[in-house]
Amino acid sequence: MLTYSFEHMQGKSLYEHLYRCIRQDILSGKLSPGEKLPSKRALARNLGISVVTVEGAYNQLLAEGYCESKPRRGFFVLPVPVSASLVQAVVGEMRSAEDAFQQHKPVIDLTASRMQAADFPFATWSRLMRQTLAGNAEELLAPSPGAGILELRQAIAGHLQSFRGLNVSPEQIVMGAGTEYLYTLLIQFFGRDKKYCLEDPGYERIRQIYRANGADYACIGLDGQGICLPELRAAGAEILHISPSHHFPTGIVMPVSRRYDLLGWVAEQAGRYIIEDDYDSEFRLQGRPIPTLMESDRHDRVIYMNTFSKSLTPTIRISYMVLPPALTEPFRQKMGCYSCTVANFEQYTLARFIGEGYFEKHINRMRTTYRRRREKFMELLQASALREYVTLIEHGSGLHLLLRLAVNMPDKVLQEKLRAAGVRIRALGEYYDGEVPASADHVFVLNYANLEERAMKLALDILGQSLSVGGRFEAL
């Protein structure tokens, strides 16, 4: 009979904790393919929980393809066709995290938004890939169109229509292995002599891509509503690269008035365009998703860009952009010599994942998961000794928060103390290209998406210890 502990559930519900325990046993081989799971009543009685809880866990395993239900016989473990190295990586990651906590030698990385292995739908993805290998053998070996296979572009067009309200055709969509590759294509398409303008502060890799491609670019400062229009005009901008729905790292959501100001600016002069980076629009946790800039564009001047790195995992490396109709044919003529950089295997699998409704289900599940993690972090922060010295800056969207610390300690000193204690964190000032304003002092960017409750607690404890001297905080 299966036996699991419910003492350390890390804020999860009973059914989710049970589901994860059984799934880990399946992935590790402790439960073999074809093995019958205990009946719902028997397992509930053995664990001292309700039948409804067991039923919820079994239904989740059933939905993700880890087991099957045979009428009047029960639930049976299904083979999960993932590589041995992948299973070892998943189980190894869980064990490594457990060992780190047990030994009190944490390495808590608050600088990157990585998905937990347990959050990725391995069973569904592997089943769809198996179906792809069986049903698309000839297509898998055929050259992919430069913009990507039609089936995937059709699936993305359908998703954008239902989720973002964008009515686009598959011909407008271009696939690429990461947004960095797509930025490079746009620079080559428009030309290096164009004046590109980026947000400051901003994601430093974007600056690196423009610099590496020899593009003429400038970084434009932000106010409380987004990029500053007077500075944009003064810079002589022609191509503007922004993330209006959720700016990284400040979290600013650009209001409609500033959006229309920018649409007015881009329409004033031929050759001006806006690249709208919608990198984590799926994870607006309060209210409806913010409408896209492209949706309001009436002059064919906005290029929409998104990635599956946030919604699925960065390791899949699949991104896409949507060209305005007027640019579709010129882009094809000039850039059609490039082959698609995403493997056919992954393109066809992702097309199935989206087309059969699994992507929407995954997003809904992860939105709930991330909302709970965010709420848990806020709850733990309010219960900690730090609460009087921390201001939380958040906009109900995305997978990161800003913390403003009311302490008398240079940011770099605090970062070094935290690093020595096993916590990595970045200051907001590190994301600036130009002069760092005083308003950015003592503000830190915290990525919470991959944190379990005990990691949150430990990070807050270490932060509190690093800020205190002689048992008291170094308050301003």
C-alpha positions in Angstrom: 0.0 0.0 0.0 1.3 3.5 -0.9 2.3 5.5 2.2 3.1 9.2 2.1 3.8 12.0 4.7 1.5 15.0 4.7 3.7 17.0 7.2 5.5 19.2 4.7 3.1 20.1 1.9 4.7 23.5 1.2 1.3 25.2 1.0 -0.2 22.7 -1.5 -3.6 21.2 -1.2 -3.9 17.6 0.0 -4.9 16.3 -3.4 -2.0 18.2 -5.2 0.5 16.9 -2.7 -0.7 13.3 -3.1 -0.7 13.7 -6.9 2.9 14.9 -6.9 4.0 12.1 -4.6 2.5 9.4 -6.8 3.8 11.1 -10.0 7.3 11.1 -8.5 7.1 7.4 -7.8 6.0 6.8 -11.4 8.8 8.9 -12.8 11.4 7.3 -10.6 10.2 3.7 -11.4 9.0 2.9 -8.0 5.6 2.4 -9.6 6.0 0.2 -12.7 4.0 0.5 -16.0 1.0 -1.7 -15.7 1.0 -1.7 -11.9 -2.4 -1.2 -10.3 -2.9 1.7 -8.0 -4.8 1.1 -4.7 -8.5 1.7 -4.9 -9.6 5.2 -3.9 -11.3 4.0 -0.7 -8.4 1.8 0.3 -5.8 4.5 -0.2 -7.9 7.1 1.6 -8.3 4.8 4.6 -4.6 4.0 4.7 -3.6 7.7 4.5 -6.3 9.0 6.8 -7.7 11.4 4.1 -11.0 11.7 2.3 -11.9 9.7 -0.8 -12.5 13.0 -2.6 -8.9 13.9 -2.1 -7.7 10.6 -3.6 -10.1 11.0 -6.4 -8.7 14.5 -7.2 -5.2 13.2 -7.3 -6.1 10.2 -9.5 -8.0 12.4 -11.9 -5.0 14.7 -12.3 -2.8 11.7 -13.0 -5.4 10.5 -15.5 -5.6 13.8 -17.2 -1.8 14.1 -17.6 -1.4 10.6 -18.9 0.4 9.0 -16.0 -2.3 6.3 -15.5 -5.4 5.0 -17.1 -8.8 3.9 -15.7 -10.2 0.5 -16.6 -13.9 0.1 -16.0 -14.6 -2.1 -12.9 -10.9 -2.8 -12.5 -9.3 0.4 -11.2 -6.4 2.7 -12.1 -3.2 1.4 -13.7 0.2 3.1 -14.3 1.0 3.9 -17.9 4.5 3.9 -19.4 5.9 7.4 -19.6 8.1 7.5 -22.7 10.7 10.0 -21.5 14.4 9.4 -21.6 16.2 7.9 -18.6 18.3 11.0 -18.3 15.2 13.2 -18.1 13.7 11.1 -15.4 17.0 11.2 -13.5 17.1 14.9 -13.9 13.6 15.4 -12.6 14.1 13.1 -9.6 17.6 14.3 -9.1 16.5 17.9 -8.9 13.9 17.1 -6.3 16.5 15.1 -4.2 19.1 17.9 -4.6 16.7 20.5 -3.3 15.7 18.2 -0.4 19.4 17.6 0.4 20.2 21.3 0.3 17.4 22.1 2.8 18.3 19.2 5.1 21.9 20.3 5.2 21.0 23.9 5.6 23.2 24.9 2.7 20.7 26.6 0.4 21.3 27.9 -3.0 18.2 30.0 -3.6 18.3 31.8 -7.0 16.0 34.8 -7.1 17.6 36.1 -10.3 16.0 33.8 -12.8 12.4 32.7 -13.5 12.8 29.0 -14.1 10.0 26.5 -14.0 10.0 23.7 -11.5 10.4 20.3 -13.0 7.1 19.2 -11.3 5.2 22.0 -13.1 6.0 20.9 -16.7 3.4 18.5 -18.3 6.0 15.8 -19.1 3.4 13.0 -19.6 1.2 15.0 -22.0 4.2 16.4 -23.9 5.8 13.0 -24.3 2.5 11.4 -25.4 2.0 14.0 -28.1 5.5 13.7 -29.3 5.0 9.9 -29.6 1.9 10.6 -31.6 3.8 13.0 -33.8 6.5 10.4 -34.5 3.9 7.9 -35.4 1.6 10.1 -37.4 3.9 12.7 -39.1 6.9 10.6 -40.1 7.2 12.0 -43.7 6.5 15.6 -42.6 9.1 15.4 -39.8 11.8 14.7 -42.4 10.6 17.3 -44.9 12.2 20.8 -44.9 10.3 23.3 -42.8 9.2 26.6 -44.4 11.4 29.5 -43.3 8.5 30.9 -41.2 7.7 27.5 -39.6 5.3 24.7 -40.3 1.8 25.8 -41.2 0.1 23.7 -38.6 1.9 25.4 -35.8 1.3 28.9 -37.2 -2.4 28.1 -37.5 -2.5 26.9 -33.9 -0.8 30.1 -32.7 -3.2 32.2 -34.8 -6.1 30.5 -33.1 -4.6 31.0 -29.7 -4.0 34.7 -30.3 -7.6 35.1 -31.4 -9.1 33.5 -28.3 -6.6 34.7 -25.7 -5.3 38.1 -27.0 -8.1 39.2 -29.3 -5.7 39.4 -32.2 -7.2 38.5 -35.6 -4.1 37.5 -37.6 -3.4 35.0 -40.4 -0.8 32.2 -40.2 1.1 34.0 -43.0 1.9 36.9 -40.7 3.6 34.5 -38.1 7.3 33.7 -38.1 8.7 31.1 -35.8 12.2 31.1 -34.4 14.4 29.4 -31.8 14.2 32.2 -29.2 13.4 35.8 -29.4 17.1 36.7 -29.7 17.0 35.0 -33.2 13.9 37.0 -34.2 15.4 40.3 -33.0 18.4 39.5 -35.3 16.1 38.9 -38.2 14.4 42.2 -37.7 17.6 44.1 -37.5 18.7 42.6 -40.7 15.4 43.3 -42.3 15.2 46.9 -41.3 18.9 47.6 -41.5 21.6 48.4 -39.0 21.5 52.1 -39.9 18.1 52.5 -38.5 17.8 54.2 -35.1 16.6 51.6 -32.6 15.4 52.7 -29.1 15.1 50.4 -26.1 13.7 50.9 -22.6 16.0 51.9 -19.7 16.0 50.0 -17.4 15.4 46.9 -19.4 16.4 43.3 -20.1 20.1 43.5 -20.6 20.2 40.7 -23.2 18.1 42.8 -25.6 20.8 45.5 -25.5 23.5 42.8 -26.1 21.7 41.5 -29.2 21.4 44.9 -30.8 25.0 45.7 -29.9 26.3 42.3 -31.3 24.4 43.0 -34.5 26.0 46.4 -35.0 22.7 48.2 -34.7 22.6 51.9 -33.9 20.6 52.0 -30.7 19.8 54.2 -27.7 18.2 53.5 -24.3 15.3 55.8 -23.4 14.2 56.4 -19.8 10.9 55.6 -18.3 8.4 57.5 -16.2 5.5 56.1 -14.2 3.6 55.3 -17.5 6.4 53.8 -19.6 8.8 55.1 -22.1 9.2 58.9 -22.2 8.0 60.4 -25.5 10.0 63.6 -25.4 13.3 61.5 -25.0 12.1 59.2 -27.8 11.7 62.2 -30.2 15.0 63.7 -29.1 16.8 60.4 -29.9 15.4 60.4 -33.5 14.0 56.9 -33.0 12.8 54.9 -35.9 12.3 51.4 -34.4 11.0 51.3 -30.8 11.3 48.1 -28.8 9.0 48.0 -25.7 7.1 45.7 -23.4 3.9 47.7 -22.7 1.8 45.1 -21.0 4.3 44.3 -18.3 7.7 46.0 -18.4 10.7 44.1 -17.1 12.0 44.8 -14.5 9.8 47.6 -13.2 6.5 45.8 -13.8 4.9 49.0 -15.2 1.7 48.4 -17.2 1.5 51.1 -19.9 -1.9 53.0 -19.7 -4.1 53.5 -22.7 -3.2 57.2 -23.0 0.5 56.5 -23.4 -0.2 53.7 -25.8 -2.2 56.0 -28.1 0.6 58.6 -27.8 3.1 56.0 -29.1 0.7 54.9 -31.9 0.4 58.5 -32.9 4.2 58.8 -32.9 4.8 55.7 -35.0 2.2 56.9 -37.6 3.7 60.3 -38.0 6.6 59.3 -40.3 7.1 56.5 -42.8 9.6 53.8 -41.7 8.8 54.0 -38.0 7.8 50.7 -36.3 7.1 49.4 -32.8 8.3 45.9 -31.6 5.8 44.9 -28.9 7.4 42.3 -26.7 4.6 40.5 -24.9 6.9 38.0 -23.1 4.7 37.0 -20.2 1.2 38.2 -21.0 -0.3 34.8 -20.1 0.5 35.5 -16.4 -1.6 38.5 -15.5 -2.9 37.3 -12.2 -5.5 39.9 -11.5 -8.2 40.8 -14.0 -8.2 40.2 -17.7 -5.1 40.3 -19.9 -4.1 43.8 -21.0 -5.0 44.5 -24.7 -2.1 44.4 -27.1 -0.7 47.4 -28.8 -1.1 45.6 -32.1 -4.8 45.2 -31.6 -5.1 49.0 -31.6 -2.7 49.6 -34.5 -4.5 51.0 -37.6 -1.4 51.8 -39.6 0.4 48.4 -39.8 3.3 49.7 -37.7 3.3 47.2 -34.8 5.2 43.9 -34.7 4.0 41.6 -32.0 6.5 39.2 -30.4 6.0 36.4 -27.8 7.7 33.3 -26.5 6.9 29.9 -25.0 9.9 30.3 -22.7 7.8 31.7 -19.9 4.6 29.7 -20.5 6.2 26.3 -21.0 10.0 26.3 -20.4 13.0 28.2 -21.7 14.7 24.9 -22.8 12.1 24.4 -25.6 13.4 27.6 -27.3 10.3 28.4 -29.4 9.3 32.0 -30.0 7.3 33.8 -32.7 6.5 37.2 -34.1 3.5 38.5 -35.9 4.3 40.9 -38.7 1.7 43.5 -39.8 0.1 42.5 -43.1 2.0 45.2 -45.1 5.4 43.7 -44.0 4.6 40.1 -44.6 5.5 39.9 -48.3 8.6 42.3 -48.1 9.9 40.2 -45.2 9.4 37.0 -47.1 11.2 38.3 -50.1 14.2 39.7 -48.2 14.5 37.1 -45.4 13.1 34.0 -47.1 16.7 32.6 -47.5 16.8 31.7 -43.8 15.6 28.2 -42.8 13.4 27.9 -39.7 15.6 27.3 -36.6 13.0 25.2 -34.7 13.1 21.4 -35.2 10.1 19.9 -36.9 9.7 17.4 -34.1 9.1 20.2 -31.6 6.9 22.3 -34.0 4.5 19.5 -34.7 4.3 18.5 -31.0 3.7 22.1 -30.0 1.0 22.4 -32.7 -0.8 19.4 -31.2 -0.3 20.7 -27.6 -2.0 24.0 -28.6 -4.6 22.7 -31.0 -5.9 20.0 -28.7 -6.4 22.4 -25.8 -3.5 21.3 -23.6 -1.8 24.7 -23.7 -4.8 26.5 -22.4 -5.3 24.0 -19.6 -1.6 24.3 -18.7 -1.8 28.1 -18.7 -4.9 28.1 -16.4 -3.2 25.6 -14.1 0.1 27.6 -13.9 -1.7 30.9 -13.4 -3.4 29.4 -10.4 -0.1 27.9 -9.2 1.8 31.2 -9.6 -1.0 33.2 -7.9 -0.8 30.9 -4.9 3.0 31.2 -4.7 2.8 35.0 -5.0 0.1 35.1 -2.2 2.1 32.8 -0.1 5.2 34.9 -0.4 3.3 38.0 0.6 1.8 36.2 3.6 5.2 35.0 4.7 6.7 38.5 4.3 4.0 40.0 6.4 4.6 37.4 9.1 8.4 38.0 9.1 10.5 40.5 11.0 11.1 42.2 7.7 7.6 43.5 7.2 8.4 47.0 8.7 11.4 47.4 6.5 10.1 46.2 3.1 7.8 47.8 0.6 6.4 45.4 -2.0 6.1 46.8 -5.5 3.9 44.6 -7.7 1.3 45.1 -10.5 -0.6 41.8 -10.4 1.2 40.5 -13.4 4.2 38.5 -14.4 6.5 36.2 -12.4 8.6 38.7 -10.5 8.2 41.3 -7.8 10.2 44.3 -6.6 11.3 44.8 -3.0 12.3 48.2 -1.7 14.3 47.8 1.5 14.3 50.7 4.1 17.9 49.9 5.2 21.1 51.8 5.5 23.4 49.4 3.5 24.8 49.7 0.0 23.1 47.3 -2.4 26.4 45.6 -3.4 27.3 44.9 0.2 23.9 43.3 0.9 24.2 41.2 -2.3 27.6 39.9 -1.2 26.2 39.0 2.3 23.3 37.2 0.7 25.5 35.4 -1.8 27.7 34.2 1.0 24.6 32.8 2.8 23.4 31.0 -0.4 20.9 33.5 -1.8 21.3 35.2 -5.2 19.4 38.4 -5.9 19.8 41.3 -8.3 19.4 45.0 -7.6 17.2 47.1 -9.9 20.1 49.4 -10.6 21.9 46.5 -12.5 19.3 46.7 -15.3 20.1 50.3 -16.2 22.2 51.1 -19.2 22.7 54.8 -18.3 22.8 56.6 -14.9 21.0 54.8 -12.1 18.5 57.2 -10.5 18.3 57.5 -6.7 14.8 56.0 -6.8 16.4 52.6 -7.8 18.5 52.5 -4.6 17.7 49.6 -2.3 15.2 48.1 -4.8 15.7 44.4 -5.7 14.1 42.2 -8.3 12.8 38.9 -6.9 11.7 36.1 -9.2 9.4 33.9 -7.3 8.0 31.4 -9.9 10.2 28.5 -8.9 10.1 28.9 -5.1 8.5 26.4 -2.8 7.2 27.7 0.5 10.2 26.5 2.5 12.5 28.2 0.1 10.6 31.5 0.5 10.8 31.2 4.3 14.5 30.5 4.1 15.2 33.3 1.7 13.3 35.8 4.0 15.1 34.5 7.1 18.5 34.9 5.4 17.6 38.3 4.1 16.6 39.3 7.7 19.8 38.0 9.1 21.9 39.8 6.5 20.2 43.1 7.2 20.5 43.0 11.0 23.5 43.9 13.1 23.7 43.0 16.7 20.1 41.8 16.6 18.6 45.0 15.2 18.0 46.2 11.6 20.1 48.8 9.9 17.1 51.0 9.2 17.3 54.3 7.4 
